[in-house]
Amino acid sequence: MPIEIMKSSKKSSVLKGSIDWKAVGRRIRGLRGFDMTQQDFARQIGVSQGYLSHAERGEKEIGAEVLLRISRKFGKSMEWVLTGEERR
């Protein structure tokens, strides 16, 4: 792929409002920490361990209901879970 096309496709993937699911997964993994297994956390938020594993690797878009459960569990806003930023 020519460099010019790669540059423009990178810009289009970082459009305002787009969600970086890999970053979301990293934030969720960070919230879960090392003292809680995927199995335990998945059970607490009502999903399978496999679903959580895919979500933490950014391979799956996470629905609003699951994001809400995660945000409430850790006292974080859904916006922070999705973007890593808090609105002031």
Secondary structure, DSSP 8 states (H G I E B T S, - for coil): --HHHHHHHHHHHT-TT---HHHHHHHHHHHH-SSS-HHHHHHHHTS-HHHHHHHHTT-S---HHHHHHHHHHHT--HHHHHHS----
